[in-house]
Amino acid sequence: MEFESLILTFIVALIITPLIKKLAIKIGAVDQPSGRKVHQKVMPRLGGLAIYLSFMIGMIFFYPDSVYTIPILIGGTIIVITGMLDDLYELSPKWKLLGQILAAVVVLGSVQVEFINLPFGGQLYFGMFSIPITIIWIVAITNAINLIDGLDGLAAGVSSIALLTISSMSIIMGNDLVMVMGFMLLGSTVAFLFYNFYPAKIFMGDTGALFLGYMIGVFSLLGFKNVTVFSFIIPIVILGVPISDTIFAMIRRKLQGKPISAPDKSHLHHRLLQIGFSHPLTVLLIYVLSGIFSLAAVLFTKATMWGSLLLTLVLFLIIELVVELTGLISKNYRPLLNFVKKGFDIRRY
């Protein structure tokens, strides 16, 4: 069923994306060039609607009677309406957040994380904190994907890698529902990527970025809820690139005395462009980073506790090197590189 579902959503998205492009231009849902934008011409930005529609068609076709279908339909629709309104009218951050919270609340009955199994036996129940933890997780992943949507094909490609990993791991874990839903959304996203990779013909806009982030957040909870402490970080590892970029953006803005929600032009993709990488090469480099994190997530499922700790340490080291090499926090933040350089200088004497 997974391949049939992927093919169906792929074909539907491939057909309707050009139609969505015409609609976006007609109703004025376009992205204007500006100082913090990379593109130089007016672009239609309602492309996420094609991803949403093709995925929902797949859900209704393959899972008409599932207990998850209605909550996902309603929650997905709320998040898409939020994104569409932002693409059309540029909503304030508080209204976007409200839409994200409402969408998260809708699926609470289906995807709540109630407890995790501890590595040395026993379980840790979240109790009354289960609801806020679930909402915060979904909203955080939604925004992480939204923030990385800054270059042609970037958010769609990173999301595709994450979806492929989640679906593949669901096969290993025997979770057929998440596997098929993941493949359906993967088919929709890859088809859209044909029109969105550099040079893009259409942007997904907040309509698509919020929807992809929302669904990935829901899938990750459905696939990995009520698991061990170390397995609980698997979805975090899969989404390591957008999550790290979001965290360092918050740190950077705090150090600069700016509001956390203030936009800037210092995200990972911006920094790689400023260093001198071309637009498509920057996107491909971030794909590679996402692939490394996804591979690490798969290794987590096979590793012992000490292996998991070692893998975590290696990932933190990779993140630190990327942060320092790109100047993601600031150009002067280079503690690890300075330490290594100092070590080489001492060895010369």
C-alpha positions as CSV (number, residue, x, y, z in Angstrom):
1,M,0.0,0.0,0.0
2,E,2.9,2.4,0.7
3,F,4.0,2.6,-2.9
4,E,0.5,3.0,-4.2
5,S,-0.2,5.8,-1.8
6,L,3.1,7.5,-2.7
7,I,2.4,7.3,-6.4
8,L,-1.2,8.6,-6.0
9,T,-0.2,11.7,-4.0
10,F,2.8,12.2,-6.3
11,I,0.7,12.3,-9.4
12,V,-2.0,14.5,-7.9
13,A,0.5,17.0,-6.6
14,L,2.3,17.0,-10.0
15,I,-0.9,17.8,-11.8
16,I,-2.4,20.4,-9.5
17,T,0.8,22.4,-8.6
18,P,0.7,24.4,-11.9
19,L,-3.0,25.1,-11.3
20,I,-2.2,26.4,-7.8
21,K,0.5,28.6,-9.3
22,K,-2.1,30.3,-11.6
23,L,-4.5,30.7,-8.6
24,A,-1.8,32.3,-6.5
25,I,-1.0,34.9,-9.2
26,K,-4.7,35.6,-9.7
27,I,-5.5,36.3,-6.1
28,G,-2.3,38.1,-5.3
29,A,-0.6,35.5,-3.1
30,V,2.9,36.4,-4.2
31,D,6.2,37.0,-2.5
32,Q,7.8,40.4,-3.2
33,P,11.6,40.8,-3.3
34,S,13.0,42.6,-0.2
35,G,16.2,43.2,1.7
36,R,16.0,39.9,3.6
37,K,14.7,37.8,0.7
38,V,17.1,35.9,-1.6
39,H,14.9,35.9,-4.7
40,Q,14.9,38.9,-7.1
41,K,11.5,38.6,-8.7
42,V,7.8,38.3,-7.7
43,M,7.0,34.7,-7.0
44,P,3.7,32.9,-6.4
45,R,3.7,31.4,-2.9
46,L,0.7,29.3,-2.4
47,G,2.3,26.1,-3.5
48,G,1.8,24.4,-0.2
49,L,-1.8,24.1,-1.1
50,A,-0.9,21.4,-3.6
51,I,0.9,19.4,-1.0
52,Y,-2.0,19.7,1.4
53,L,-4.7,18.8,-1.1
54,S,-2.8,15.8,-2.6
55,F,-2.1,14.4,0.9
56,M,-5.6,14.8,2.1
57,I,-6.9,13.1,-1.0
58,G,-4.6,10.2,-0.2
59,M,-5.8,10.1,3.4
60,I,-9.5,10.0,2.4
61,F,-8.7,7.3,-0.3
62,F,-6.6,5.0,1.8
63,Y,-7.8,5.7,5.4
64,P,-11.5,6.8,5.2
65,D,-12.4,5.1,8.5
66,S,-9.2,5.6,10.5
67,V,-9.6,7.3,13.9
68,Y,-6.7,9.6,12.9
69,T,-8.3,10.8,9.6
70,I,-10.8,13.3,11.0
71,P,-8.4,14.9,13.5
72,I,-5.6,15.2,10.9
73,L,-8.1,16.6,8.3
74,I,-9.3,19.2,10.8
75,G,-5.8,20.1,12.2
76,G,-4.2,20.1,8.8
77,T,-6.9,22.4,7.5
78,I,-6.5,24.8,10.4
79,I,-2.8,25.1,9.9
80,V,-3.2,25.5,6.1
81,I,-5.8,28.3,6.6
82,T,-3.3,30.0,9.0
83,G,-0.6,29.7,6.3
84,M,-2.8,30.9,3.5
85,L,-3.9,34.0,5.5
86,D,-0.3,34.8,6.2
87,D,0.7,34.4,2.5
88,L,-2.1,36.7,1.6
89,Y,-2.1,39.3,4.5
90,E,1.1,38.7,6.5
91,L,-0.4,37.8,9.9
92,S,1.2,39.0,13.1
93,P,3.3,36.3,15.0
94,K,0.6,36.0,17.7
95,W,-2.2,35.1,15.2
96,K,0.1,32.6,13.5
97,L,0.9,31.1,16.9
98,L,-2.8,30.9,17.8
99,G,-3.5,29.0,14.6
100,Q,-0.7,26.5,15.3
101,I,-1.9,25.9,18.9
102,L,-5.5,25.3,17.7
103,A,-4.2,22.8,15.1
104,A,-2.1,21.0,17.8
105,V,-5.1,20.9,20.2
106,V,-7.3,19.2,17.6
107,V,-5.0,16.1,17.4
108,L,-4.4,15.8,21.2
109,G,-6.7,12.8,21.6
110,S,-4.7,10.9,19.0
111,V,-1.0,11.8,19.5
112,Q,-0.5,12.6,23.2
113,V,2.9,11.6,24.7
114,E,1.8,10.1,28.0
115,F,5.0,8.4,29.2
116,I,8.5,7.2,28.3
117,N,10.2,4.0,29.3
118,L,13.4,4.6,31.3
119,P,16.6,2.9,30.2
120,F,17.1,1.1,33.6
121,G,13.5,0.0,34.0
122,G,10.3,1.7,35.0
123,Q,8.3,4.4,33.2
124,L,8.2,8.2,33.5
125,Y,4.6,9.4,33.2
126,F,4.0,13.0,32.2
127,G,0.6,13.3,33.8
128,M,-0.8,16.8,33.5
129,F,2.2,17.9,31.6
130,S,1.3,15.5,28.7
131,I,-0.9,18.0,27.0
132,P,1.5,21.0,27.1
133,I,4.5,18.8,26.1
134,T,2.6,17.5,23.0
135,I,1.4,21.0,22.0
136,I,4.9,22.5,22.4
137,W,6.4,19.7,20.4
138,I,4.0,20.1,17.4
139,V,4.3,24.0,17.5
140,A,8.1,23.8,17.8
141,I,8.5,21.5,14.8
142,T,6.0,23.5,12.8
143,N,8.1,26.6,13.3
144,A,11.4,24.9,12.7
145,I,10.4,23.8,9.2
146,N,8.8,27.2,8.6
147,L,12.1,29.1,9.5
148,I,14.3,27.0,7.2
149,D,12.1,27.8,4.2
150,G,14.4,30.4,2.8
151,L,15.8,29.0,-0.4
152,D,14.4,27.3,-3.5
153,G,13.7,23.6,-2.6
154,L,15.2,23.9,0.9
155,A,12.2,23.2,3.1
156,A,10.7,20.7,0.7
157,G,14.0,18.8,0.4
158,V,14.7,18.7,4.1
159,S,11.1,17.7,4.8
160,S,11.4,14.9,2.2
161,I,14.5,13.5,3.9
162,A,12.8,13.6,7.3
163,L,9.6,12.0,5.9
164,L,11.6,9.2,4.2
165,T,13.5,8.5,7.4
166,I,10.3,8.5,9.6
167,S,8.5,6.2,7.1
168,S,11.5,3.8,6.8
169,M,11.9,3.6,10.5
170,S,8.1,2.9,10.8
171,I,8.6,-0.1,8.6
172,I,11.3,-1.4,11.0
173,M,9.0,-0.7,14.0
174,G,6.0,-2.3,12.2
175,N,3.9,0.9,12.4
176,D,2.0,0.6,9.1
177,L,-0.1,3.7,9.6
178,V,2.7,6.1,10.0
179,M,4.6,4.4,7.2
180,V,1.8,4.9,4.7
181,M,1.0,8.4,5.8
182,G,4.6,9.4,5.7
183,F,5.0,8.0,2.1
184,M,1.8,9.9,1.1
185,L,3.2,13.2,2.3
186,L,6.6,12.3,0.8
187,G,5.0,11.8,-2.6
188,S,3.2,15.1,-2.4
189,T,6.4,16.9,-1.3
190,V,8.7,15.4,-3.9
191,A,6.3,16.2,-6.7
192,F,6.1,19.8,-5.5
193,L,9.9,19.8,-5.4
194,F,9.9,19.5,-9.2
195,Y,8.5,23.0,-9.4
196,N,10.3,24.4,-6.3
197,F,14.0,23.4,-6.7
198,Y,16.3,26.1,-8.0
199,P,15.3,28.0,-10.0
200,A,11.9,27.8,-8.4
201,K,8.7,28.4,-10.4
202,I,6.6,28.6,-7.2
203,F,7.1,28.9,-3.4
204,M,5.3,26.7,-0.9
205,G,4.8,29.8,1.3
206,D,3.7,29.5,4.9
207,T,0.8,27.4,3.6
208,G,3.2,24.6,2.8
209,A,6.0,25.2,5.4
210,L,3.5,25.3,8.3
211,F,1.6,22.2,7.0
212,L,4.8,20.2,6.5
213,G,6.1,21.1,9.9
214,Y,2.8,20.3,11.5
215,M,2.4,16.9,9.9
216,I,6.0,15.9,10.6
217,G,5.5,16.9,14.2
218,V,2.3,14.7,14.3
219,F,4.0,11.8,12.5
220,S,7.0,11.8,14.8
221,L,4.7,11.6,17.9
222,L,2.6,8.8,16.3
223,G,5.7,6.9,15.4
224,F,7.9,7.3,18.5
225,K,5.5,8.0,21.4
226,N,5.7,6.1,24.6
227,V,9.3,4.8,23.9
228,T,12.6,4.9,25.7
229,V,14.5,8.0,26.7
230,F,17.0,7.5,24.0
231,S,14.4,6.6,21.3
232,F,12.5,9.8,22.3
233,I,15.3,11.9,20.8
234,I,15.1,10.1,17.5
235,P,12.6,12.6,15.9
236,I,14.8,15.4,17.3
237,V,17.8,13.9,15.6
238,I,15.9,13.4,12.3
239,L,15.0,17.1,12.4
240,G,18.4,18.2,13.7
241,V,19.1,20.8,11.0
242,P,15.9,22.9,11.3
243,I,15.8,22.5,15.0
244,S,19.4,23.6,15.5
245,D,18.9,26.5,13.1
246,T,15.9,27.6,15.1
247,I,17.7,27.3,18.5
248,F,20.7,29.3,17.3
249,A,18.5,31.9,15.7
250,M,16.9,32.5,19.1
251,I,20.3,32.6,20.8
252,R,21.6,35.0,18.2
253,R,18.7,37.4,18.5
254,K,18.9,37.3,22.3
255,L,22.6,38.2,22.2
256,Q,21.8,41.1,19.7
257,G,19.0,42.4,21.9
258,K,16.3,41.6,19.3
259,P,12.9,40.0,19.9
260,I,13.1,36.2,19.4
261,S,10.5,36.4,16.7
262,A,12.3,39.1,14.8
263,P,13.3,38.1,11.2
264,D,16.9,38.2,10.2
265,K,19.3,37.2,7.4
266,S,21.6,35.0,9.4
267,H,20.0,31.5,9.2
268,L,22.3,28.6,8.1
269,H,21.3,29.0,4.5
270,H,22.0,32.8,4.6
271,R,25.4,32.2,6.2
272,L,26.4,29.6,3.6
273,L,25.4,32.1,0.8
274,Q,27.4,34.9,2.5
275,I,30.5,32.6,2.7
276,G,30.3,32.2,-1.1
277,F,28.4,29.0,-1.8
278,S,26.0,29.2,-4.7
279,H,22.2,28.9,-4.2
280,P,21.8,25.3,-5.4
281,L,25.1,24.2,-3.7
282,T,23.9,25.7,-0.4
283,V,20.7,23.7,-0.6
284,L,22.5,20.5,-1.4
285,L,24.9,21.0,1.5
286,I,22.0,21.3,3.9
287,Y,20.5,18.2,2.3
288,V,23.7,16.4,3.1
289,L,23.6,17.6,6.7
290,S,20.0,16.5,7.0
291,G,20.9,13.1,5.5
292,I,23.7,12.7,8.1
293,F,21.3,13.4,11.0
294,S,18.7,11.0,9.5
295,L,21.4,8.3,9.3
296,A,22.3,9.0,12.9
297,A,18.6,8.6,13.9
298,V,18.5,5.1,12.3
299,L,21.7,4.2,14.1
300,F,20.1,5.3,17.4
301,T,17.6,2.5,17.0
302,K,20.4,-0.1,16.8
303,A,22.8,1.4,19.4
304,T,23.3,0.5,23.0
305,M,22.9,3.1,25.7
306,W,26.7,3.9,25.6
307,G,26.6,3.9,21.8
308,S,23.7,6.4,21.9
309,L,25.7,8.6,24.2
310,L,28.7,8.5,21.9
311,L,26.6,9.2,18.9
312,T,25.0,12.2,20.6
313,L,28.4,13.5,21.4
314,V,29.5,13.2,17.8
315,L,26.3,15.0,16.6
316,F,26.9,17.9,19.1
317,L,30.5,18.2,17.8
318,I,29.2,18.4,14.2
319,I,26.7,21.0,15.1
320,E,29.3,23.1,17.0
321,L,31.7,22.9,14.0
322,V,29.0,24.1,11.6
323,V,28.0,26.9,13.9
324,E,31.5,28.2,14.2
325,L,32.5,27.7,10.6
326,T,29.4,29.5,9.3
327,G,29.2,32.2,12.1
328,L,25.7,31.1,12.9
329,I,25.8,32.8,16.3
330,S,28.4,35.5,15.4
331,K,31.6,35.7,13.4
332,N,33.6,36.0,16.6
333,Y,32.1,32.8,18.2
334,R,34.8,30.2,17.6
335,P,35.8,28.5,20.9
336,L,36.4,25.0,19.5
337,L,38.3,26.2,16.4
338,N,40.4,28.6,18.5
339,F,41.2,25.7,20.9
340,V,42.3,23.5,18.0
341,K,44.3,26.3,16.5
342,K,46.0,27.0,19.8
343,G,46.8,23.3,20.1
344,F,48.5,23.3,16.7
345,D,50.4,26.5,17.6
346,I,51.8,24.9,20.8
347,R,52.9,21.8,18.8
348,R,55.0,24.0,16.5
349,Y,57.1,24.9,19.4
